[in-house]
Structures are given as C-alpha cells and as structure tokens.
Amino acid sequence: MTAVLTRSTTSGNYSRLNNSHYVLILGWGGSDDKSVKKYADLYEKRGLDTIRFIAEMKAFSPQGLAGMRDMDEIFPVLDQVQDQRLVMHIFSMNGAYSLVTLLHHKKYADLFSRTDGIIWDSCPIYADFMPFLKSYNQIMNNMHKKQLESGSIADWGRVQARKAVALSQNVMEAARNWVHVKTGGNISEVHPYFYLREHPQMPERHTLFYSEADVLCPAPTIRAFNQYLSEKRGKEVDAVYFTDSAHVKHFLVHPVEYNEGIDRMLSYVERIYHPNAKI
C-alpha cells in the first residue's frame, strides 16, 4: 500500500501546530485507503498535515519484530517531514506491528522521541494463542469476504490456502516466542504489546478508544495496557471506553466522543508548544 502525505489547506483550530507537527496514521489489517482517509480528514480539517499508510499483514518474519511488516513504502514519505514532531494514530494490531517495525529501523529508532502523543484505536492487545488464531481467522474472513461469498469453489479454495499458510506462520511465531521466553528471554523482545508497554521513550500522552463489543481485540488487555501506562509508567492516559461499537468502528458509532478525544489530544500538544494560544 502506498504511503500518502497530504498537506492541509484548511485554516483549522490547530493550524498553529502545522509548522511543527504532522499526524502519522497506521491503518488496520484489511482496510483500504478510502477507509483510512476518513480519519486523515479529521486532522486535515483541523489544519494538520497527515501521513497515512496501511501495511500488508504478515504472520511470521525471520527477523522477528524488526520485520513483521514491510514498511519500505513509507520511508521516502517520512523523509519529507523528518525535522517535524508528530502525533500518532494507530489502528488495531496491524498498526501496532507497523509501529514496532518502524521503531526497529535504524533511521526511525528515535521516532518516539519526536512523538508528543499517541491515539490507539482498538489496540494494543496480548492474547493467548487460540483466541489470537480465532481473531486472525476472522480478520482474514473480513479481508476476503467477496471471494468467500462469490460462490466460486476456486475462490473459496484460494482463501482457504491463504488461511492455511497464515495459520502455519502463526504457529511458527508462537513457537519462537515460547522458546525465547522459556530460555530466559524477555517477552518484550518478541511481542509488540510488551515491547510498546516497556519502551523507554514511550510518549507522555495517550488516548485509547476501545469497546466491550470488540471481539477481535478484547477490552480487558487494552484496559490493562492503559492502566499499566498510567500506574506503572506515570503517563497521561485518556481512556475512552464504549460498550457497543465493534472493532475499529468507534468513530462510526460515536463520532462526537471520538472527535472530542482527538481534540483533547491536540489541545494537550497545543498547550506545550503554544501555551498562550486560545482554541
């Protein structure tokens, strides 16, 4: 998927930040640019430039966390804003894996040091192996919904073959992680949830949108993540909990609360860099 840099042409409430900041949006697995662009529009109408990118899902990488997503397409775009600070908007575990892969790249290892806040939508989570496989299977069904509903045996067979490959890759990934931990390694070295939770340069401000109705990325581990950041790491956490919105559907069901959460994040950044500004 091509990375897209969009320069805001709007004089919005947060245009003052545009000289110093942009918003990096990393999309969820199975999403398309049209879906992610809707979120970029939320920032652009507020006067901020955005970069949006959707990495292709991958269940296993010989390089571990450093290679879990192919991020090559985004590097030239990030180079155009390398002197600016940023706010991140991360969707689901595909976005979390994308972020972790970026942080493992030598050129972007310090990306968190230039990040003033992260908005997490439906992530991050840590799940046992079988619940994880169930969620991964559902994501793949969503990604290939048209083929599965086409009635074509050939289409059905191709989807099942892809799922079989993904299953085997997930098994290899789980086995490698198990061996790593059992032989004395730290789980934060092999799993994005713990890698991010323990990252020494984790930004100070976080907003989390999550829901009890999310069956792909369940609420308890997201809640545990935000509690850990708040209680153990001393970070500022704005947790926005819903009961009825499905995975990455929080904005569609609760647009007012979602926009308010974005404004609270941007207002926090605004106060740091423009303390005398009136929004």
Beta strands, then each sheet from edge to edge (+ up, - down):
strand 1: 4-6
strand 2: 21-26
strand 3: 49-53
strand 4: 85-91
strand 5: 115-121
strand 6: 205-211
strand 7: 236-242
sheet 1: 1+ 3- 2- 4- 5- 6- 7-
end
